[in-house]
Amino acid sequence: MSRLAIATSDGFAVNEHFGHAKFFRIYDIAADGYSFVDVRDAVAACQHALGHDTTRFDKIIEILSDCDAVLVERIGEGAAAYLIGKGVRVFEVSGSIDAVLTKFIADRLI
């Protein structure tokens, strides 16, 4: 079983930029399906006036520490490199959460 964190603004689609995400929906996936676990609140890592703040990245990494990967619609190169450097797998995807999780299971992506 794997655990995924999904950046979503509406709870139905993977449609949020990593740096703008205010919360992540957490799902457990296995070969036979997936299940919703919970919602984790986050402070947006990108503050337009202040730019990127790695302290915020670290807080997000901490709240998602039990997750095997983060799914986002978009993520900047700097943020992706920082997360990957900390051992966090990042996938840029879009679509409904159901369709994305179904594809992850079918294609054995994680």
matplotlib code that plots the C-alpha trace (Angstrom):
import matplotlib.pyplot as plt

x = [0.0, 1.1, 0.0, -0.4, -1.0, -3.0, -3.0, -6.6, -8.6, -12.0, -11.6, -12.5, -9.6, -5.9, -5.9, -3.6, -0.1, 2.1, 3.2, -0.5, -2.0, -3.8, -4.5, -3.8, -6.2, -4.5, -5.3, -4.1, -3.8, -3.4, -3.6, -7.4, -8.4, -7.9, -9.4, -9.6, -7.6, -7.9, -7.3, -4.1, -4.0, -1.0, 0.3, 0.9, 4.6, 4.7, 3.8, 3.7, 5.3, 7.9, 8.6, 9.5, 10.3, 12.1, 10.8, 7.3, 8.5, 9.9, 6.6, 4.7, 7.2, 6.7, 2.8, 3.1, 5.9, 3.9, 3.1, 5.0, 4.4, 2.8, 0.5, 0.1, -1.1, 2.0, 5.2, 8.1, 11.5, 13.1, 10.4, 10.4, 14.2, 14.0, 11.4, 13.1, 16.4, 14.5, 13.3, 9.8, 8.5, 6.5, 4.2, 2.6, -0.8, -4.3, -7.8, -10.3, -8.8, -10.7, -9.2, -5.7, -5.8, -7.3, -4.5, -1.8, -3.2, -3.6, -0.1, 1.5, 3.1, 3.8]
y = [0.0, 3.5, 6.9, 9.9, 13.6, 15.5, 19.2, 20.2, 23.4, 21.7, 18.1, 16.6, 17.4, 17.5, 21.2, 23.1, 24.4, 23.1, 26.5, 27.7, 24.6, 25.4, 21.8, 18.3, 15.3, 12.1, 8.7, 5.2, 3.2, -0.5, -2.9, -3.3, 0.4, 3.5, 5.0, 8.6, 9.1, 12.7, 16.4, 18.1, 21.9, 23.7, 27.2, 28.1, 27.7, 30.5, 34.0, 36.3, 39.2, 37.1, 34.4, 30.9, 30.1, 26.8, 26.9, 26.5, 23.7, 21.9, 22.4, 20.8, 18.0, 17.4, 17.3, 14.9, 12.8, 9.6, 10.0, 8.3, 11.0, 14.4, 14.9, 18.5, 20.1, 22.3, 22.8, 25.1, 23.7, 25.1, 23.7, 20.3, 20.1, 21.0, 18.3, 15.7, 16.5, 15.8, 12.5, 13.5, 12.0, 14.6, 14.0, 16.7, 15.4, 16.8, 15.5, 14.2, 12.6, 9.4, 9.2, 10.0, 7.5, 4.8, 5.5, 5.3, 1.9, 0.6, 1.7, 0.7, 4.2, 4.0]
z = [0.0, -0.7, 0.6, -1.7, -1.0, -3.5, -4.0, -4.7, -4.4, -4.5, -3.3, -6.6, -9.0, -8.9, -9.8, -7.5, -7.8, -5.1, -3.8, -3.6, -1.9, 1.3, 2.0, 0.7, 0.5, 1.6, 0.0, 0.5, -2.7, -3.3, -6.2, -5.6, -5.1, -3.0, 0.1, 1.4, 4.7, 5.7, 4.8, 5.9, 6.2, 4.9, 4.7, 1.0, 0.3, -2.2, -1.0, -4.0, -2.2, -0.4, -3.0, -2.0, 1.6, 2.2, 5.8, 4.4, 2.1, 5.2, 7.1, 4.2, 4.0, 7.7, 7.5, 4.6, 6.1, 6.0, 2.2, -0.5, -3.1, -3.7, -6.7, -8.0, -11.1, -11.3, -9.4, -10.1, -10.9, -7.7, -5.5, -7.2, -6.9, -3.2, -2.5, -4.5, -2.7, 0.6, -0.7, -1.7, -5.0, -7.0, -9.9, -12.1, -13.1, -13.7, -13.9, -11.4, -8.3, -9.1, -12.7, -11.5, -8.7, -11.0, -13.5, -10.8, -9.7, -13.3, -14.4, -11.0, -10.8, -7.1]

ax = plt.figure().add_subplot(projection="3d")
ax.plot(x, y, z, "-o")
ax.set_aspect("equal")
plt.show()
